Amino acid sequence: MSGTSPALTPPADAVPPVRHPDAPAPGELLGAHYGQCFGCGDDQPHGLHLQARAGEGVSITAEFTVRPAHQGAPGLAHGGVLATALDEALGSLNWLLRTIAVTGRLETDFVRPVPVGTTLYLEAEVTAVSGRKIYSTATGRLGGPDGPVAVRADALFVEVKVDHFVHHGRQEEIRAALNDPDQVRRARAFEVNP
Ligand SMILES: CCCCCCCC/C=C\CCCCCCCC(=O)SCCNC(=O)CCNC(=O)[C@H](O)C(C)(C)COP(=O)(O)OP(=O)(O)OC[C@H]1O[C@@H](n2cnc3c(N)ncnc32)[C@H](O)[C@@H]1OP(=O)(O)O
């Protein structure tokens, strides 16, 4: 069974997403938005280390190899870990819009079990934008781009300002991020969105 709730159906006034002129070219790696991110951070030893690559339009691809630490049942990926990989892939799309956004809603269909050792091939795209609301969809296929669909998700991301993190994040990490010129540059690049 699968389906999308009305909350994830774009309203009538929604418009197609517009790729930012400075978005990375198709084929380029996007890079992590934050080194300690559980989904994409290079400096996060417990993380998924997802690397998203820009596609055409407002789309990305990414690969995620399921490791023993990701198990739920013996030899199978935990559903929450798979949802995290989808969330991260969907979140990385916002880099192509040059918009900072957080997940408001994430609906996931688990279609096939995903064994440890499998590389999940993820594809995600933004389908519509309405004000601060960004609608997107993703699939994860077993083994490669032509493999069977194992997971899919629909999401609503909501645009926020950098202040969202400064206000809500634990001071220790916020202070460290503000003292990291690379992190500040990355965050500010989003804010000059025309
Ligand atoms: C230099 C300083 C360092 C900082 C640098 C940082 C740079 C980082 C760069 C990039 C980071 C990206 C990180 C991605 C990580 C992967 C993705 C995640 O896992 S994110 C974590 C999980 N998500 C949350 O923690 C959200 C928690 N929720 C909230 O904060 C709020 O609820 C929020 C922002 C989502 C909305 O709150 P409102 O007060 O701003 O806005 P309202 O008016 O409630 O919603 C706006 C519209 O969206 C709809 N909406 C909101 N939530 C919805 C929902 N759950 N379902 C359906 N619609 C929803 C509402 O109905 C409204 O729609 P209508 O404008 O009235 O048409």
The ligand as an SDF file (V2000), in Angstrom:
LIG
                    3D

 67 69  0  0  0  0  0  0  0  0999 V2000
   26.2650   30.1110   10.7660 C   0  0  0  0  0  0  0  0  0  0  0  0
   25.2530   29.5210   11.7290 C   0  0  0  0  0  0  0  0  0  0  0  0
   25.0780   28.0540   11.6110 C   0  0  0  0  0  0  0  0  0  0  0  0
   23.8600   27.6260   10.9200 C   0  0  0  0  0  0  0  0  0  0  0  0
   24.1010   27.1610    9.5230 C   0  0  0  0  0  0  0  0  0  0  0  0
   23.1790   26.1230    9.1080 C   0  0  0  0  0  0  0  0  0  0  0  0
   23.1450   25.9310    7.6390 C   0  0  0  0  0  0  0  0  0  0  0  0
   22.4120   24.6790    7.3890 C   0  0  0  0  0  0  0  0  0  0  0  0
   21.9620   24.5560    5.9890 C   0  0  0  0  0  0  0  0  0  0  0  0
   21.0100   23.6970    5.7640 C   0  0  0  0  0  0  0  0  0  0  0  0
   20.3660   22.9170    6.8780 C   0  0  0  0  0  0  0  0  0  0  0  0
   19.3920   21.9330    6.3850 C   0  0  0  0  0  0  0  0  0  0  0  0
   19.3110   20.8040    7.3570 C   0  0  0  0  0  0  0  0  0  0  0  0
   18.7240   19.6310    6.6250 C   0  0  0  0  0  0  0  0  0  0  0  0
   18.8140   18.3770    7.4920 C   0  0  0  0  0  0  0  0  0  0  0  0
   17.9950   17.3150    6.8510 C   0  0  0  0  0  0  0  0  0  0  0  0
   16.5880   17.6550    6.9190 C   0  0  0  0  0  0  0  0  0  0  0  0
   16.0860   17.5860    8.3660 C   0  0  0  0  0  0  0  0  0  0  0  0
   16.0380   16.5560    8.9380 O   0  0  0  0  0  0  0  0  0  0  0  0
   15.6240   19.0550    9.1190 S   0  0  0  0  0  0  0  0  0  0  0  0
   15.2730   18.5700   10.8220 C   0  0  0  0  0  0  0  0  0  0  0  0
   13.8770   18.0980   11.0550 C   0  0  0  0  0  0  0  0  0  0  0  0
   12.9080   19.1570   10.9350 N   0  0  0  0  0  0  0  0  0  0  0  0
   12.7590   20.0790   11.9100 C   0  0  0  0  0  0  0  0  0  0  0  0
   13.4340   20.1290   12.9030 O   0  0  0  0  0  0  0  0  0  0  0  0
   11.6630   21.0960   11.6900 C   0  0  0  0  0  0  0  0  0  0  0  0
   10.9290   21.3830   12.9860 C   0  0  0  0  0  0  0  0  0  0  0  0
    9.7580   22.2180   12.7040 N   0  0  0  0  0  0  0  0  0  0  0  0
    9.8570   23.5600   12.6700 C   0  0  0  0  0  0  0  0  0  0  0  0
   10.8890   24.1490   12.9490 O   0  0  0  0  0  0  0  0  0  0  0  0
    8.6160   24.3020   12.2380 C   0  0  0  0  0  0  0  0  0  0  0  0
    7.4720   23.5290   12.4580 O   0  0  0  0  0  0  0  0  0  0  0  0
    8.6790   24.6940   10.7200 C   0  0  0  0  0  0  0  0  0  0  0  0
    9.8990   25.6090   10.4480 C   0  0  0  0  0  0  0  0  0  0  0  0
    8.7250   23.4660    9.7900 C   0  0  0  0  0  0  0  0  0  0  0  0
    7.3980   25.4840   10.3500 C   0  0  0  0  0  0  0  0  0  0  0  0
    7.1630   26.4510   11.3460 O   0  0  0  0  0  0  0  0  0  0  0  0
    6.9310   28.0080   11.0100 P   0  0  0  0  0  0  0  0  0  0  0  0
    6.3640   28.6350   12.2520 O   0  0  0  0  0  0  0  0  0  0  0  0
    8.1700   28.6060   10.4470 O   0  0  0  0  0  0  0  0  0  0  0  0
    5.8670   28.0420    9.8250 O   0  0  0  0  0  0  0  0  0  0  0  0
    4.3450   27.5070    9.7790 P   0  0  0  0  0  0  0  0  0  0  0  0
    3.4870   28.6900    9.5250 O   0  0  0  0  0  0  0  0  0  0  0  0
    4.0330   26.5920   10.8900 O   0  0  0  0  0  0  0  0  0  0  0  0
    4.4100   26.6270    8.4220 O   0  0  0  0  0  0  0  0  0  0  0  0
    4.6420   27.2270    7.1650 C   0  0  0  0  0  0  0  0  0  0  0  0
    3.7550   26.5160    6.1620 C   0  0  0  0  0  0  0  0  0  0  0  0
    4.1440   25.1260    6.1090 O   0  0  0  0  0  0  0  0  0  0  0  0
    3.0250   24.2720    6.4920 C   0  0  0  0  0  0  0  0  0  0  0  0
    3.5220   23.1850    7.3140 N   0  0  0  0  0  0  0  0  0  0  0  0
    4.4010   23.2600    8.3170 C   0  0  0  0  0  0  0  0  0  0  0  0
    4.6030   22.0570    8.8470 N   0  0  0  0  0  0  0  0  0  0  0  0
    3.8270   21.1950    8.1430 C   0  0  0  0  0  0  0  0  0  0  0  0
    3.6000   19.7840    8.2180 C   0  0  0  0  0  0  0  0  0  0  0  0
    4.2480   19.0420    9.1170 N   0  0  0  0  0  0  0  0  0  0  0  0
    2.7530   19.2260    7.3480 N   0  0  0  0  0  0  0  0  0  0  0  0
    2.1180   19.9690    6.4140 C   0  0  0  0  0  0  0  0  0  0  0  0
    2.2790   21.3290    6.3020 N   0  0  0  0  0  0  0  0  0  0  0  0
    3.1160   21.9090    7.1570 C   0  0  0  0  0  0  0  0  0  0  0  0
    2.0990   25.1760    7.2840 C   0  0  0  0  0  0  0  0  0  0  0  0
    0.7550   24.6980    7.2480 O   0  0  0  0  0  0  0  0  0  0  0  0
    2.2700   26.5080    6.5790 C   0  0  0  0  0  0  0  0  0  0  0  0
    1.5110   26.4640    5.3970 O   0  0  0  0  0  0  0  0  0  0  0  0
    0.6970   27.8140    4.8990 P   0  0  0  0  0  0  0  0  0  0  0  0
    1.7560   28.8500    4.6240 O   0  0  0  0  0  0  0  0  0  0  0  0
   -0.2100   28.1850    6.0270 O   0  0  0  0  0  0  0  0  0  0  0  0
   -0.0180   27.3540    3.6640 O   0  0  0  0  0  0  0  0  0  0  0  0
  1  2  1  0
  2  3  1  0
  3  4  1  0
  4  5  1  0
  5  6  1  0
  6  7  1  0
  7  8  1  0
  8  9  1  0
  9 10  2  0
 10 11  1  0
 11 12  1  0
 12 13  1  0
 13 14  1  0
 14 15  1  0
 15 16  1  0
 16 17  1  0
 17 18  1  0
 18 19  2  0
 18 20  1  0
 20 21  1  0
 21 22  1  0
 22 23  1  0
 23 24  1  0
 24 25  2  0
 24 26  1  0
 26 27  1  0
 27 28  1  0
 28 29  1  0
 29 30  2  0
 29 31  1  0
 31 32  1  0
 31 33  1  0
 33 34  1  0
 33 35  1  0
 33 36  1  0
 36 37  1  0
 37 38  1  0
 38 39  2  0
 38 40  1  0
 38 41  1  0
 41 42  1  0
 42 43  2  0
 42 44  1  0
 42 45  1  0
 45 46  1  0
 46 47  1  0
 47 48  1  0
 47 62  1  0
 48 49  1  0
 49 50  1  0
 49 60  1  0
 50 51  1  0
 50 59  1  0
 51 52  2  0
 52 53  1  0
 53 54  1  0
 53 59  2  0
 54 55  1  0
 54 56  2  0
 56 57  1  0
 57 58  2  0
 58 59  1  0
 60 61  1  0
 60 62  1  0
 62 63  1  0
 63 64  1  0
 64 65  2  0
 64 66  1  0
 64 67  1  0
M  END
$$$$
